[in-house]
Amino acid sequence: MEDKNAKQKDFWSGKGGDYWVEKQSEMDIMLNPLGEKALAKLDLKSNSEVLDIGCGCGATTLEIAKKVSEGTVTGLDISVPMLGKAESEASIQGIANVDFKVIDVQVDQLASEKYDYVYSRFGVMFFDDPYEAFKNIFSSIKEGGELSFVCWQDPSLNPWQSLSVQVIRGYLDMPSPPPRSPGPFAFHEKDYVKEILEQSGFSNISFDDNQEDITMFSGKSLQEASEDYLAINPVVTEMLKDSPDDLKAEIVESLKEAFSEFYKGDGLVFPSATWVVSASK
Ligand SMILES: C[S@@+](CC[C@H](N)C(=O)[O-])C[C@H]1O[C@@H](n2cnc3c(N)ncnc32)[C@H](O)[C@@H]1O
């Protein structure tokens, strides 16, 4: 059997991870307002112990570290380059109460009953087996501790994805990934996520339906934004990996056309829909 999460490790420690490191500030501008909604659910104390799952380049980990000045924040991720960026950012900012580790949150053993709070900004939808992952996460939380994360709702409510898929389908015979397979939209079904959390032992599970505009590829031209789009999504990158450059250029042209109504001079401004999910142990 293939290694668990092997495709995700290849992407996030390979091209995808390098891309996220390069584009970190744009990604943070896009995702920060959404991540803030999930963070607001946690009643952090100055001495809290916090786990940030799939912390990537660490913007959220460092933000939390500032709020828990007498506690510690652990940022776990499978991406070597993204965690490298997180560590260097922590040292540039002189933030010492953080601990970054390359860990597969589904497969590797987590510290038992260590955390008061577990948080994630779009880092929990990439597990081959989310049931195994969330049982692991549950075991790492102290009794009475809390979980909060943000994930995408249905692609049809997130045109930054659905519109581009529609465009790419005009060029490539793109099979739909099996429902619930690891990827940005694996958790779009509320009932499925609820069931995973219940089966992992969580209680007080709640979902906020958060709809707001997001700015993607801030500061970029329409051309750059359309090119960048093709590199950022693991599903799309995988599908395009063997395509010739002139085909990619044609797809970029069509994306520009489709995206033009969302281009507001400072990147693409799209409506978005996310679930802000919280639960307790
Ligand atoms: C969409 S990115 C979000 C990164 C970061 N939280 C942010 O908001 O900028 C998803 C992150 O989840 C991480 N990830 C995916 N599968 C993982 C796993 N099994 N264990 C730990 N991290 C994982 C990826 O490496 C990536 O950094």
The ligand as an ORCA input file, in Angstrom:
! r2SCAN-3c Opt
* xyz 0 1
  C      -3.991     25.173      2.695
  S      -2.490     25.019      3.577
  C      -2.779     26.076      4.969
  C      -1.505     26.516      5.632
  C      -1.677     27.502      6.790
  N      -2.502     26.969      7.847
  C      -2.233     28.817      6.296
  O      -3.416     29.117      6.579
  O      -1.497     29.570      5.632
  C      -2.653     23.378      4.275
  C      -1.506     22.969      5.168
  O      -1.804     21.688      5.748
  C      -0.604     20.944      5.794
  N      -0.907     19.501      5.902
  C      -1.508     18.724      4.969
  N      -1.606     17.448      5.411
  C      -1.058     17.419      6.661
  C      -0.851     16.378      7.633
  N      -1.212     15.118      7.393
  N      -0.264     16.713      8.819
  C       0.141     18.004      9.040
  N      -0.026     19.011      8.154
  C      -0.618     18.744      6.978
  C       0.090     21.331      4.499
  O       1.455     21.008      4.474
  C      -0.178     22.824      4.427
  O       0.804     23.572      5.071
*
